[in-house]
Amino acid sequence: MEPEEAPISESDGGPPSTSTETETDPSGGSEPPTAIIKALEVVERDSAAVAESFSSLFASLRFALSQVSSNSVDHMHCFGDAVGRLQESALDAATKGNRYLNSCLRLNEEMKGIDNLATQVKSLRRNVDALDVAVNKHLRLP
């Protein structure tokens, strides 16, 4: 519903009056004209509607801010949980990596003696071959 517009009388260009004087009806009565009363009622209704609109706007803004804050807190909790799990996984991976490296170092130490063992095995193989040849010579005597 559109507010009714009251006719506005032109002023003499001076500053508006701040007194509570009321204009009198040209008929000589002391009550204000009906148009001014209607205009005041329209202004009151519009002011109440604007106040209600601002109140609704601020309530919506308050609710939106509350939701955003709540979402931010929820996201921070999720982020904290994810970081905690990532930290646990990284620590677990580092522990397993250290075990693997230690196993490799132990194997490397054990493999250092393998050259000496290989030399001994080659020497033993030559001796066994020589023994085999000698035994074969004795067994084939005519």
Rosetta blueprint (number, residue, H / E / L):
1 M L
2 E L
3 P L
4 E L
5 E L
6 A L
7 P L
8 I L
9 S L
10 E L
11 S L
12 D L
13 G L
14 G L
15 P L
16 P L
17 S L
18 T L
19 S L
20 T L
21 E L
22 T L
23 E L
24 T L
25 D L
26 P L
27 S L
28 G L
29 G L
30 S L
31 E L
32 P L
33 P L
34 T H
35 A H
36 I H
37 I H
38 K H
39 A H
40 L H
41 E H
42 V H
43 V H
44 E H
45 R H
46 D H
47 S H
48 A H
49 A H
50 V H
51 A H
52 E H
53 S H
54 F H
55 S H
56 S H
57 L H
58 F H
59 A H
60 S H
61 L H
62 R H
63 F H
64 A H
65 L H
66 S H
67 Q H
68 V H
69 S H
70 S H
71 N H
72 S H
73 V H
74 D H
75 H H
76 M H
77 H H
78 C H
79 F H
80 G H
81 D H
82 A H
83 V H
84 G H
85 R H
86 L H
87 Q H
88 E H
89 S H
90 A H
91 L H
92 D H
93 A H
94 A H
95 T H
96 K H
97 G H
98 N H
99 R H
100 Y H
101 L H
102 N H
103 S H
104 C H
105 L H
106 R H
107 L H
108 N H
109 E H
110 E H
111 M H
112 K H
113 G L
114 I H
115 D H
116 N H
117 L H
118 A H
119 T H
120 Q H
121 V H
122 K H
123 S H
124 L H
125 R H
126 R H
127 N H
128 V H
129 D H
130 A H
131 L H
132 D H
133 V H
134 A H
135 V H
136 N H
137 K H
138 H H
139 L H
140 R L
141 L L
142 P L
